[in-house]
Amino acid sequence: MEVKDNTSPINLLSSMKTLFEYDDIKNLPQHRLKIRQTNLIPAVCFYNGSFVPIHGGHINVLEEAKRYINNLGTHELLGAFISPSHSGYIANKLNPEEIIGVGHRLSMIYLAIENLDWVMVDLFEIFQAYSTPLFIIMEAFMSRVQSQIVDGKQIDVFWLHGEDLLGYMNPFDGIIRLGFHSMYVINRGDNKNIINEKCLEDYYDKQWQKIRRLSSFPER
């Protein structure tokens, strides 16, 4: 008798899909969204990525961004949304042995943010029928923020990046036109063991100057 392996990635994906209705995927979660308490500009964060797997650096980006935005004196952060990449995108990025199934990846994300009562997972991107260009994903995110969240048209959206993306000049000027504010969070403390640290810092500083021209706010 053949015994089926119910832990395969395909079966995990099927199981995850049975947990969510279409509205769960289309609608932004709001169960951890803070109620406005000031007259400051309301803000939310959009943090997309592979998260294969999610780790301490990702959590640091969220916490540092929260601290920075709240210290601006102009904005009140209502919450943050993690948008995990579609499996098709990950399949093109990683070797087969590095790929983690959707169910496993989402489970780790939910566990990692369990104590971050202002962070939610947006399922829209990960459960698209196929890998969708980031511009479309972000356009849909902005549209849902404005139509689904109270006072959504007043909300500023901060697009979060980790320091790994400093190696690339920001090519998404179209996304900035959508209304996103780009923010980079740098873990400089993690670079102490790099032999050529001075060169790295000089490189980062040059990249910052380029990116600042495209951003509405100073980068962290």
Secondary structure, 3 states (H helix, E strand, C coil): CCCCCCCCHHHHHHHHHHHCCHHHHHCCCCCCCCCCCCCCEEEEEEEEECCCCCCHHHHHHHHHHHHHHHHCCCEEEEEEEEEECCHHHHHHHCCHHHCCCHHHHHHHHHHHCCCCCCEEECCCCCCCCCCCCHHHHHHHHHHHHHHHCCCHHHCEEEEEEEHHHHHCCCCCHHHHHHCEEEEEECCHHHHCCCCCHHHHHHHHHHHHHHHHCCCCCCCC
